[in-house]
Amino acid sequence: MKSAIAIAFAGILLILSGCSSEKPPEPRKIQAFVLSLADKEKLAAFQKDVLNIENITDKALNVATEELKTVLKSGEISLNIPSIIDRAKSESLKAGEALAKKAIPESLPPEAVKLLNESKTGFIASYKLYAESFDAIRNFTTDKNPMALLEYRKKNTEAKEQLKGATEKLKQIMTAAGVTK
């Protein structure tokens, strides 16, 4: 019986450590294009808005992640974790809503508009997945069910992949347009 528990615990630890042999798909290449100064400024402002939203959300996610690590190491649920989880989930949902309201700058080539829309959709999806991952953490803290940790890890990994893809697409557009930070 003890060996079965040890094997299950080791399996959970492997899953939580993120062992994956999958590689992300290669990003599409986009040809460089020329924009007027005003259009470059609009594109730069769009990027700045996206990055500001991401930075605010990232802080809440980092606090929650650090608190979760502390809980997992100590085995004790802290009194702060419910409010930290609520804040991280709330910030994630707010970020998705804020990005959904952001308009893609006009007068871009069709391929650039398509990639920016995909990037925006990826950011929104990643924040939704982060929010779902915090629902799993809440389930873990209330039910002490290790399967909730697996769900958290799955959602968190999916969110990171979506965020990475969205960021790459945004970088591609900015590079193709010749807009630098």
matplotlib code that plots the C-alpha trace (Angstrom):
import matplotlib.pyplot as plt

x = [0.0, 2.8, 4.6, 1.5, 1.2, 4.8, 4.5, 1.4, 3.2, 6.2, 4.0, 2.3, 5.7, 6.9, 3.7, 4.1, 7.7, 6.5, 8.3, 7.2, 8.8, 6.4, 7.9, 5.9, 5.1, 7.3, 6.0, 4.9, 7.2, 5.7, 7.2, 8.4, 6.0, 6.1, 3.9, 3.5, 4.8, 1.3, 0.5, 3.7, 2.8, -0.7, 1.0, 3.5, 0.6, -1.3, 1.8, 2.3, -1.3, -0.9, 2.3, 0.9, -2.0, 0.4, 2.7, -0.1, -1.5, 2.0, 2.5, -0.6, 0.2, 3.7, 2.5, 0.0, 2.6, 5.1, 2.4, 1.4, 5.1, 5.2, 2.1, 3.4, 6.7, 5.3, 2.1, 0.2, -2.5, -1.9, -4.7, -3.6, -4.0, -7.7, -7.4, -4.2, -6.0, -9.0, -6.9, -4.9, -8.0, -9.7, -6.6, -6.5, -10.2, -9.8, -6.8, -8.8, -11.7, -9.4, -7.6, -11.0, -11.8, -8.5, -8.9, -6.3, -4.8, -6.2, -4.2, -2.0, -1.5, -4.1, -1.5, -0.4, -4.1, -4.6, -1.5, -2.4, -5.9, -4.4, -2.0, -4.8, -6.9, -3.9, -3.4, -7.1, -7.1, -4.0, -5.6, -8.8, -6.7, -4.8, -8.1, -9.2, -5.9, -6.7, -10.1, -8.2, -5.9, -9.0, -10.3, -7.0, -7.0, -10.5, -10.6, -6.9, -7.3, -4.0, -5.8, -6.7, -2.9, -2.8, -5.6, -3.8, -0.6, -2.4, -4.2, -1.1, 1.0, -1.6, -1.8, 2.0, 2.0, -0.8, 1.0, 4.3, 2.6, 0.7, 3.9, 5.8, 3.1, 3.1, 6.9, 6.8, 4.4, 6.5, 9.6, 8.0, 6.7, 10.1, 8.6, 11.0, 10.3]
y = [0.0, 2.4, 1.7, 2.5, 5.8, 6.5, 5.7, 7.9, 10.7, 10.3, 10.4, 13.6, 15.1, 14.2, 15.7, 18.8, 19.2, 19.6, 16.8, 17.2, 16.2, 18.2, 21.1, 24.2, 24.6, 26.9, 30.4, 31.6, 34.2, 37.5, 39.8, 43.2, 46.0, 49.8, 51.9, 55.6, 57.2, 57.6, 54.0, 52.9, 54.9, 53.3, 49.8, 50.7, 52.0, 48.7, 46.8, 49.0, 48.4, 44.6, 44.6, 46.8, 44.4, 41.5, 43.0, 43.7, 40.2, 38.7, 40.1, 38.5, 35.2, 35.2, 35.9, 33.1, 30.7, 31.4, 30.9, 27.6, 26.5, 27.3, 25.3, 22.3, 22.3, 22.7, 20.7, 23.4, 25.5, 29.2, 31.5, 33.9, 31.4, 31.9, 35.6, 35.3, 32.8, 35.0, 38.0, 36.0, 34.7, 38.1, 39.7, 37.0, 37.5, 41.3, 41.0, 38.9, 41.4, 44.4, 42.7, 41.8, 45.5, 46.5, 47.3, 46.2, 49.2, 49.8, 50.2, 47.1, 44.5, 41.7, 39.1, 41.5, 42.0, 38.2, 37.6, 40.4, 38.9, 35.5, 37.1, 38.9, 35.7, 33.8, 36.3, 36.1, 32.3, 32.2, 34.4, 32.3, 29.2, 30.8, 31.6, 28.0, 26.8, 28.9, 27.2, 23.9, 25.3, 26.3, 22.8, 21.5, 23.8, 22.8, 19.1, 18.2, 16.2, 15.7, 15.3, 19.0, 19.7, 17.8, 19.9, 23.0, 21.9, 21.1, 24.4, 26.3, 24.7, 25.3, 29.0, 29.3, 27.8, 30.2, 33.1, 32.2, 31.8, 35.1, 36.9, 35.4, 36.6, 40.1, 40.2, 39.1, 41.9, 44.5, 43.3, 43.2, 46.7, 48.0, 49.1, 48.6, 49.0]
z = [0.0, 0.9, -2.3, -4.3, -2.6, -3.2, -6.9, -7.2, -5.4, -7.7, -10.8, -9.6, -9.0, -12.5, -14.0, -11.9, -13.0, -16.5, -18.3, -21.9, -25.1, -27.3, -29.2, -30.1, -33.8, -35.8, -36.1, -39.5, -41.1, -42.2, -44.8, -43.6, -44.4, -44.3, -42.2, -41.8, -38.7, -37.3, -38.0, -36.3, -33.3, -33.2, -33.4, -30.7, -28.5, -29.0, -28.0, -24.9, -23.9, -24.2, -22.3, -19.5, -19.1, -19.1, -16.5, -14.1, -14.4, -14.2, -10.8, -9.4, -11.1, -9.6, -6.1, -6.4, -7.8, -5.0, -2.4, -4.0, -4.0, -0.3, 0.4, -1.6, 0.2, 3.7, 3.2, 5.1, 3.6, 4.6, 5.5, 2.7, -0.2, -0.8, -1.2, -3.3, -5.5, -5.8, -6.8, -9.4, -10.9, -10.9, -12.5, -15.2, -16.0, -16.0, -18.4, -20.8, -20.8, -21.2, -24.2, -25.8, -25.8, -27.5, -31.1, -33.6, -35.4, -38.8, -42.1, -41.5, -44.2, -44.0, -42.9, -40.0, -39.0, -39.0, -36.8, -34.4, -34.1, -33.4, -30.9, -29.1, -29.1, -27.7, -24.9, -24.0, -24.0, -21.8, -19.2, -19.2, -18.7, -15.9, -14.2, -14.7, -13.2, -10.0, -9.8, -9.6, -6.9, -4.9, -5.2, -4.0, -0.9, 0.0, -0.9, -0.5, -3.7, -5.5, -8.8, -8.5, -8.7, -11.9, -13.3, -12.2, -13.9, -17.1, -17.3, -16.2, -18.9, -21.6, -20.5, -20.7, -24.2, -25.3, -23.9, -25.5, -28.9, -28.6, -27.6, -30.5, -33.0, -31.5, -31.8, -35.4, -36.3, -34.4, -36.2, -39.6, -39.1, -37.9, -34.6, -31.6, -27.9]

ax = plt.figure().add_subplot(projection="3d")
ax.plot(x, y, z, "-o")
ax.set_aspect("equal")
plt.show()
